[in-house]
Amino acid sequence: MKINKSIISNSRKLSLFASTIALSLFFTACEEKAQDLRPDYVKENMSLVWSDEFDGTSEEPNPENWDYNTGGHGWGNGERQNYTKDRSNSFVNNGTLKIVAHKNDSGKWTSARLMSSFKQSFTYGYIEFRAKLPVEKGSWPALWMMPQFSAYGNWPRSGEIDVMEYATNTWGKKTYGTVHCKAGSGGNAVNSDYIEIPNVTKWHTYAVLWQEDSIQWYYDGKFLTEYKNPHNENEPWAAWPFDKPFYIIMNVAMGGTLGGDIPGNLEKCQMEVDYVRVYQ
């Protein structure tokens, strides 16, 4: 029987091509899969008490966990977006939350700001996000926390914990973690530091370890900075209002004091969140 060598050769090429595609998909899947990047202290001493994995069947973010800030009054920073509850600005599919800032038909920017206020709030713990960030000029994504009750007065007296802020126009490739309170004088940060993370458009984890006397920031499980309770005897709350419940916020702002100028040809940008987890 005469064997057609060209058929065998083509078959081998097809087999090699299929194997290459399969390996490519395998390694892509491995890169996308979430790794446990928590610090050893958290792994050894804390347990998961709450999470949203965004893997439900509805496009609506779980209403038991999330509410929305809405409106377009600049939010104290001259921001350009109008925050809405519309699914065009925030939705869940394929196991992740998408927060999308985009121009509407009138050329105005809309976006979303989800908050867990009066639904999920926490005092202390390891709070971790896994997210992909937008890098478009003019965008200002943030993952942060605010006090559920203004026990010590209006901002910044009752505190603010910024787990992650990123603004290409202002900071380039720097990703910041920051804390605000009265001791910062006029709302200036009492502690702020940054790290340059390679390609924030890929998955990374952003977290704080918030304990009774300190707040530590971790990016991809690596320690960045720490703010310690100074135990001010005269006004202990002024430098440490972080002994009350805080709720979680996720948003993409556009323009403003940190977002900066928005290119005229930019139509939309997106932050994607794989999960939010709280360990105590």
C-alpha positions, -999 to 999 in steps of 0.1 A, spaced: 0 0 0 14 34 -10 14 60 18 8 96 9 35 114 28 19 149 22 -12 138 41 9 126 70 29 159 70 -3 180 69 -18 158 97 12 164 118 11 201 112 -26 202 122 -19 182 153 10 205 163 -12 236 156 -40 221 178 -15 214 206 -1 249 204 -36 264 207 -44 241 236 -13 250 254 -19 287 248 -54 284 262 -41 264 292 -15 290 301 -39 319 296 -63 301 319 -35 297 345 -27 334 343 -64 343 347 -69 320 377 -68 337 411 -39 328 433 -40 331 470 -16 360 476 -26 368 512 2 374 536 12 345 559 -2 362 589 -37 364 573 -36 328 561 -26 316 596 -48 338 618 -79 349 598 -109 333 582 -132 345 554 -162 362 569 -178 378 538 -172 380 500 -188 388 467 -174 367 439 -197 382 412 -206 348 398 -244 350 400 -268 346 371 -281 382 372 -264 411 355 -273 432 385 -247 433 413 -261 416 443 -286 440 459 -280 424 493 -244 437 491 -244 469 470 -262 502 467 -252 532 445 -242 568 448 -258 587 420 -256 622 406 -231 644 388 -222 673 410 -185 668 409 -182 650 442 -160 677 457 -133 671 432 -146 687 400 -153 653 385 -170 651 351 -191 619 354 -227 615 364 -230 583 385 -260 561 376 -276 528 385 -279 519 348 -266 485 337 -246 502 310 -224 516 338 -222 485 361 -231 449 354 -220 414 362 -212 387 336 -187 359 332 -179 359 369 -167 395 372 -182 430 379 -176 456 353 -178 493 362 -179 512 329 -174 550 324 -186 561 290 -199 590 270 -237 591 265 -255 602 234 -252 638 246 -214 635 249 -216 636 288 -197 611 309 -216 586 330 -202 559 354 -210 540 385 -200 541 422 -211 510 441 -211 510 479 -219 485 506 -233 511 530 -259 498 554 -256 464 537 -221 452 545 -197 471 569 -167 459 589 -145 469 618 -110 455 612 -99 427 590 -80 419 558 -100 435 529 -89 423 495 -99 432 459 -88 414 427 -92 438 398 -81 451 364 -78 488 362 -83 513 334 -53 533 323 -69 557 299 -60 594 305 -87 611 325 -98 580 344 -96 577 381 -105 542 395 -107 536 432 -113 508 457 -118 524 491 -137 525 524 -157 551 543 -171 552 579 -207 538 582 -214 565 608 -198 599 612 -190 592 648 -163 619 649 -178 644 625 -178 651 588 -149 643 565 -121 639 572 -128 637 610 -143 602 608 -116 588 585 -112 574 550 -92 543 539 -81 543 503 -70 507 494 -62 516 458 -63 548 437 -49 551 402 -48 581 379 -27 580 348 -27 618 342 -16 627 377 5 597 388 16 579 357 21 542 366 19 547 403 -8 529 423 -15 546 457 -27 535 491 -37 564 514 -55 572 547 -72 604 557 -83 618 591 -84 651 610 -47 649 619 -39 653 582 -48 690 584 -76 699 560 -80 664 547 -44 659 536 -33 623 539 -16 613 572 -1 584 553 2 577 516 26 556 495 27 541 460 40 512 441 45 508 403 26 476 393 35 462 359 4 463 337 -25 471 359 -48 462 331 -41 426 341 -53 409 374 -38 421 406 -48 421 442 -52 453 463 -57 449 501 -54 464 535 -48 446 568 -67 468 593 -61 461 629 -67 479 662 -35 498 661 -24 498 625 -34 497 588 -11 480 564 -14 480 525 -6 450 504 -5 447 466 -3 412 452 4 401 488 35 423 491 37 448 519 37 485 508 33 508 538 18 511 572 0 537 593 2 532 631 -22 545 657 -1 573 674 -23 572 705 -27 609 708 -37 615 744 -56 647 739 -77 638 708 -72 601 702 -98 600 675 -82 629 655 -53 606 643 -72 573 647 -109 573 639 -104 538 626 -122 520 654 -157 521 639 -174 501 610 -164 511 575 -182 502 543 -167 494 508 -168 516 477 -158 508 441 -159 535 414 -144 549 382 -144 587 382 -135 608 352 -116 641 352 -114 662 383 -85 670 405 -68 636 400 -84 624 368 -72 654 349 -80 662 313 -100 637 293 -89 632 257 -117 643 233 -116 610 214 -120 588 245 -154 571 245 -152 547 275 -130 529 300 -136 500 324 -126 486 358 -132 449 362 -135 433 397 -131 395 402 -140 395 439 -141 414 471 -132 394 503 -131 402 539 -111 381 564 -112 385 602 
